[in-house]
Amino acid sequence: EICVGILGNMACFQDICMSISKDENLGQVLLQRLCDSDSPTLLETSRLLLTCLSQPEVANVWVERIRENPSVYDCVCFIMSSSTNVELLVKVGEVVDKLFDLDEELMLNWIKNGTCRSVGPSVDDSPEELPDFKIVPCILEAARQVRSDNPEGLDVYMHILQLLTTVDEGIQAIVQAPDGGKETWSLLYDLVCHELCQPDDPPIIVQEQKTVLASILSVLSAMFASQTEQEYTKMRKS
């Protein structure tokens, strides 16, 4: 935790960030830390990754490295679906949001993922197999955890969902879930109707919520359009 935290502080300087990023062995070691079971270490690792991904000169190096390491997907999904550490969930969400924003191919790979197995958190050096994760349920679970304690974190996860809807595969991953997208719709509907933009909220609150509201409404609109298209297709076939 301390060592990764120090590297995270050093990475704020461009030259040092480039040196860290170009070290292949160090890069692999840092990505392996995402499978650690220690929350503080995971938090510092996520902070370091976000710092590097925010540097245009080295962002592509990390995107490519993460794309070549399928275990990152499972470890990130494991954190989003099981952690109750809000600070960690927010930072991991920021990493995923940045990755999806930087590279559509990686986002498509993660949408289609869930069948590749990889090594997860281990005990006594005995690897354990992680569950068959799907990206959308993991995002929803993380959003539920952060919704009350961290508005900025909720904004991050809603933006991740919005990014998913920018590709057909992402929309299908949401609406063709086993529940037909009901879980996603219910969460977003509940947020809009019972938490955000309430009648007694002062205008300044609505102004502060405009970004997360825009993301939620964008996802709901994409879901509605997709469902309408599916119903129309069924009608034509019948």
N, C-alpha and C positions, 0 to 999 in steps of 0.2 A: 504493500500500500504506500509506504513512505517513498520507496524508490520510484514507483510509477508517478506518484504525486510530484516528485522533484522533476521528473522528465516532462510532466505536463506544464510545470511552471517555466521550464527552459524552452519548451516548444513555442512559447509566446513570441520568441525572437526568431525572425525568419530564417537566418542562417543556421541556427541550431535545429530548427524544425526540419530544414532540408537535410541536414546531416542525419537526424534520427530517422527520417522517412526513407532515406536511401540505403540504410543498413538493413539488408534483407533478413538476417538472423534476428535482429532486434524486432523487426516488424512481425515476424512469425511468433516470437515470444509474447509480444504484446497482444496479438489476436488470441493466443491461447489463454490469456488471462481473462477473457470474456467468459470462459467456462469455469472460472473460479467460483467457489461457494461463499467467499467473503464479500459482503456488500460494500465495505469501504474500498476494497481493491477494485471491485467492479465499477464503482463510481469514479475513481481516479482514472481507470483505464478508459472509460467512456469519455471523460473530460479531455483526456489526451487525444483520443481519436477525433473528437469534434474539433479540437484546436487544429489538428493537422488537415482535416477535411475542409476547414475554413480558409486554408492557405491555397490560393489558386495554383501556385507553383508545384505543389506536391499532392494536391487532392486526387489527381488521376492515379498516382502511384498507389494510394490507399484503396481507391475504388477497385482497381485491378487486383490488388492483393486480397481484398475481401471477396471479390467475385471468384477467385481461385481457391478460397477456403470455405467449403460448404458448411463446416462446423459453426461458422459465425452465425449463419441463419438460425440454426437450432438453439444456440446459446442465447441469442437475442430474444427469440420467441419464448424460451424458457424463463428469462427474466421478466418479460412483459406479462406472461400468463401466471406467474407464481409469486413475484415479489410484492411485498407490501411497503417497501421503502419508497416513499413518494419522490424523494430527491433523486434516487437512482432511476426510477421509472421516467422521470422528466428528462434526465440526461441521456438515457438510452433512446428515448423518443426523439430527442433532438438529433442524435446520430442517424437514426433511421430516416428521419425527415430530410436531413442533408444528403444522405446517400441516394434516396429516391429522386431528389431534386437535381442531383448531379448526373445521374446515369439511369436512363429509362430501361436499358437492357438489364441492369441489375435488378431493378424493380420487377420487371417481367419474370426474371428467374425466381425471385422470391415469391411472387404470386403463384407460380406453377410448382413451387417446391412443396415438400412435405413427404416425399417418398424416399429421399436420400437420408440414410442414417449416419449419424456421427457420434462422436464421443462427448458426453456431457460432464457435469460435475462429478468428481470421483472421490472415493473414500479409500484411504490406504492404497493409493495407486491402482485401484481396481475400477476401470471405466464402467459406467452404467449407461445403458441405451436410453435416449430421450424419447418421449412420446412422439407420435406422428403429428407434428405441429402444422397448423394452417395459419397464414398470416393474419387474416381478418379477425377470427376469434381472439387472438392474442392482443391485437390492437384494442379491441373492445374491452377486454378485461383490464388492460392497463388504464384505459380512459375512465373506467368505473372507479379505479383506485385513486386517481388523481383529481377527479371532478370536484370534490368538495374542498380539498386542501390546497390545490394549486391551479388557479385559473389559467396561468400561462402554460402549464403542462397539458391541460385539456385542449387549449388552442393548438398545441403541437400535434396531439393525436388526431384532432379533427382535420388538421391540414394534411396529415399522412393519408387519412381516408380520402380526402379530396384529390390528392395526387393519384391514388389508385383509380379513381374514376376518370382520369385523363386517358386511360387505355381501355379498350374493350375487355381485355382479360381481367382487369381489375374490377370493372362493373360486374362481370359475370361471377367473379369470386365472391362478391357481396350478395348478389341476388340469387345465386344458384347454390347457396349453402343449404345444408340439410333442412333448415327451417325456412328456406325461401327468402332469406334476408330479414325475417321478422325481428331477430335479435338486434340487428343494426338499426332498423327503422324504429323499434321501441325505444332504444337508448337515445337516439337523436330527437325523436318526438318528445320524450320526457324532458330532455334538456331545454328545448325551445319553449315548451308549454309550462314547465314548472320551475325552471331555474333562471333562464336567460330572458331578458326583455320583458320583465313583468310590469303590469299596469302601474304599480306604485313606485317603480324605479325612476330616479331622477334622470334627466337627459344625459348627464355625464356618465352614468353607468352604462347606458345603451351605447354611447360613443366608445367606451372602453371595450365593449363586447362585440363591436362590429366585425372584427376579424374572424373570431370564432363563429359568429352567426353566419357570416358569408360562407365559411367552409361547410357548416352543417347544412345550410340551405342548398348549396351546390351539390352535396352528396344526395340529399333527399330528392332533388330535381332529377339527378341522373338515375336514381333508383326508380322513380316514378316513370320516367321515359322508357326505361328498359322493360319494366313490367307491362307497360301499355303496349310496347312493341311485341312482347311475347304473347299477350292476349290476342292481339290482332293477327299474329301468325297462326295461332290455334284456330281462330275463327275461319281464316281462309282455308286451312287444311280440312276443317269439318264441312 
